[in-house]
Structures are given as C-alpha cells and as structure tokens.
Amino acid sequence: MLRTSKHYLYHRIGKRIADVVGSSSLLLIFMPLIFLFAIILFILSGKPIFFVQIRTGLHNVPFTIWKFRTMESSTLESNSHQYNWQGGVPNDFSFAKPRHLNVTRVGKIYRKYSIDEIPQLWNVLKGDMSLVGPRPEIIEITNHYSEEQKKRLQVRPGITGYAQVHGRSSITHGEKIAHDLYYVENYSFLLDLKIIIQTVVLVITGKGAY
C-alpha cells in the first residue's frame, strides 16, 4: 500500500518521468557503445546478439526483457527451470544457472560489468521496467510466490534495485525478497538516486556478479 499522497504522486508521475528522461538520455549517450558491444559480441560469439525472455512485471503482468546474449546455448533459461514448491519460494533458495547454459568468454565480461543489461533501457522507455526497482523474475519462480512475496510486484521491476546493491547474485531468495519489500514500502527519489550511485560503484568493481 502506498504510504502517503507524496509517495503516490512520485509513484504515478515523478518516477515515470524520471524513467522516460533517464532511459531516453542514456540510450542516446550509449548508442555508439551499444553498436560497439553488439559488433564485439557478433565477432566473438556469433548470433543471436540479443537474449529475449518472458519475465514477470508490474502487477504480475508478463513482458519481454532484452539483454545482450552471454550464453553459449540459445535455449531460454526459463525452459530449464522447473520447481514444485508449496507455500511460496523457500527463503534459502539461491538461483543456479543450469550447467548446459555455459557463459561465453565475452559474456563473462558483459555480466561482470552489467553490459548485458544495457538493452533494458528500451524496456524502461516502453514502460515495462523502471531504472530502479526489484529485478524482474522468471515466471517459473513468480508462479510460486506467496502472498507476501507477491508484494514485490507492486512496483515496476528495475534494471537495478535495493537488493542488487546489497549483494547482487550472492544473496538468497529470502534476503532478496526482504530487500525488495523494504524498497516497495520506502522508495523515493532520494532512495532511487542513492541506489543508482551505489550501482555505478558495483558495476565498476564487478562485485557480486556471476
């Protein structure tokens, strides 16, 4: 539930304006780099250049996410994950990449420095995502969310988020949910700005990526 009228105003207007201005500006700035990264990926890893996948978005509505492909296999990750949980996703669950989905050499670099996430600026511009918010999860996992865990779907998923600056891929699902729910209840312009600054530091160091 949105806490105050000020929080509601930022949720409905301010955050979306910031997303449109931010994503469009970054797309213009990064356009030469996007072409460069795509060419490098094509030369060193071949086609396809992009990895597309269905993820769960705002209010449990699915959308197609765009990333630079970083794996050898062209098979969608979600096709390799089948779960049979009852009562929600276990807190001690840690997402594991299937063995057959080998990350390429260039893909490891793209993942370490979050280069593979840059195409998601298009998702932000379209309104599927936000610059800051809980990372969009695969449907095979969100289908098992408990009512408490579903609360993280009350805001648009983000390219980066509160959980990402508190561990990225090194934290458990329970820790991620706790961070995401904190963000849902407390997000603001200043918190978003703080998360973006912390994200820049993490991207430069490559800490917490897999």
Buried (B, 14 or more C-beta within 10 A) or exposed (E): EBEEEEBEEBBEEBBBEBBBEBBEEBBEEBEEEBEEBBEBBEEEBEEEBEBEBBBBBBEEEBBEBBBBBBBBBEEBBBEBBEEEEEEBBBEEBEBEBEEEBEBBEBBBBBBBBBBBBBBBBBBBBBBBBBBBBBBBBBBBBBEBBEEEBBBBBBBBBBBBBBBBBBBBBEBBBBBBBBBBBBBBEEBBEEBBEBBBEBBEEBBEEBEBBE
